[in-house]
Amino acid sequence: MKFLLDQGIPRSLKELLISEGYEAEHVGIIGMGQANDLDIIEFAKKEGYICITLDADFHMILALSKDIYPSVIRIRIENLKANDHLKLIKTTLPHITESLISGALVSIREDSIGIRKLPI
């Protein structure tokens, strides 16, 4: 899986994901730190990334677009460190991988996982 980490996600998560065998980039490292959400979504779609964000706008943009890609994981838990993000992603992926592959919006809370299949 290929992950594109949005600006609010710790940059150090990129290397942690890579060490676990995933492909990962961070928007701030690839020169998209000031890009708007639509440009980030278009880049992810073109390059085959799954977006990981804290931002609700990604879900709204994809819901309105009727696109089925890219899939987006929205983490709705505040103040996580990179290691906490990694643990959360590794714990959650077995439950959401199939949905992410087919196109989905995923919301992860402390006590639940929400999955909406795309298009909405």
C-alpha positions as CSV (number, residue, x, y, z in Angstrom):
1,M,0.0,0.0,0.0
2,K,1.1,3.5,-0.7
3,F,0.2,6.3,1.8
4,L,0.3,10.0,1.3
5,L,0.5,11.8,4.7
6,D,-1.3,15.1,5.0
7,Q,0.3,18.2,6.7
8,G,-1.1,17.5,10.2
9,I,0.4,14.0,10.3
10,P,3.9,13.8,11.8
11,R,6.6,13.7,9.1
12,S,8.4,11.0,11.0
13,L,5.5,8.6,10.3
14,K,6.7,8.3,6.7
15,E,9.9,6.5,7.8
16,L,8.1,4.4,10.3
17,L,5.7,3.2,7.6
18,I,8.5,2.5,5.2
19,S,10.3,0.4,7.9
20,E,7.1,-1.7,8.1
21,G,7.2,-2.3,4.3
22,Y,4.7,0.3,3.1
23,E,5.4,3.1,0.6
24,A,4.8,6.5,2.1
25,E,5.3,10.2,1.3
26,H,4.5,13.3,3.3
27,V,3.1,16.3,1.5
28,G,5.5,18.6,3.4
29,I,8.5,16.6,2.2
30,I,7.5,16.5,-1.5
31,G,6.8,20.2,-1.8
32,M,3.0,20.1,-1.3
33,G,3.0,21.6,2.2
34,Q,1.0,24.6,1.1
35,A,-1.1,22.8,-1.5
36,N,-4.9,22.9,-1.1
37,D,-6.8,19.7,-0.3
38,L,-8.1,19.3,-3.9
39,D,-4.6,19.4,-5.3
40,I,-3.5,16.8,-2.7
41,I,-6.4,14.5,-3.6
42,E,-5.7,14.8,-7.3
43,F,-2.0,14.0,-6.8
44,A,-2.9,11.0,-4.6
45,K,-5.4,9.8,-7.2
46,K,-2.9,10.1,-10.1
47,E,-0.1,8.4,-8.2
48,G,-2.1,5.7,-6.5
49,Y,-1.9,6.8,-2.9
50,I,-4.2,6.4,0.0
51,C,-4.4,9.7,1.9
52,I,-4.0,9.8,5.7
53,T,-5.3,13.0,7.2
54,L,-6.8,14.7,10.2
55,D,-8.9,17.0,7.9
56,A,-12.6,16.5,7.3
57,D,-12.4,18.4,4.0
58,F,-11.0,15.3,2.2
59,H,-14.1,13.4,2.9
60,M,-16.4,16.2,1.8
61,I,-14.5,16.8,-1.5
62,L,-14.6,13.1,-2.4
63,A,-18.3,12.8,-1.4
64,L,-19.2,15.7,-3.7
65,S,-16.9,14.6,-6.6
66,K,-18.5,11.1,-6.9
67,D,-15.0,9.7,-7.5
68,I,-14.0,6.3,-6.1
69,Y,-10.4,7.2,-5.6
70,P,-8.3,8.0,-3.7
71,S,-9.3,6.3,-0.5
72,V,-8.9,8.4,2.6
73,I,-8.2,7.5,6.2
74,R,-9.2,10.3,8.5
75,I,-7.8,10.0,12.0
76,R,-10.1,11.6,14.5
77,I,-7.9,11.3,17.5
78,E,-5.9,14.3,18.6
79,N,-2.3,14.7,19.7
80,L,-0.9,11.4,18.6
81,K,2.8,10.9,18.1
82,A,4.2,9.2,15.1
83,N,4.5,5.8,16.9
84,D,0.9,6.1,18.0
85,H,-0.2,6.7,14.5
86,L,1.8,3.7,13.3
87,K,0.2,1.5,16.0
88,L,-3.3,2.7,15.1
89,I,-2.7,2.1,11.4
90,K,-1.3,-1.3,11.8
91,T,-4.1,-2.3,14.2
92,T,-6.8,-0.9,11.8
93,L,-5.5,-2.0,8.4
94,P,-6.7,-5.7,8.6
95,H,-10.2,-4.4,9.1
96,I,-10.2,-1.8,6.3
97,T,-7.8,-3.0,3.6
98,E,-10.4,-4.4,1.3
99,S,-12.5,-1.2,1.5
100,L,-9.4,0.9,0.8
101,I,-8.6,-1.1,-2.3
102,S,-12.1,-0.7,-3.7
103,G,-12.4,3.0,-2.7
104,A,-13.5,4.2,0.7
105,L,-13.6,7.0,3.2
106,V,-12.5,5.7,6.6
107,S,-12.9,7.5,9.9
108,I,-10.9,6.2,12.9
109,R,-12.0,7.2,16.4
110,E,-10.7,6.0,19.7
111,D,-13.7,3.6,20.0
112,S,-14.8,2.9,16.4
113,I,-14.0,2.7,12.7
114,G,-16.4,4.1,10.2
115,I,-16.2,3.1,6.5
116,R,-18.1,4.7,3.7
117,K,-17.7,3.1,0.3
118,L,-17.0,5.5,-2.6
119,P,-18.7,6.9,-4.5
120,I,-21.1,8.4,-2.0
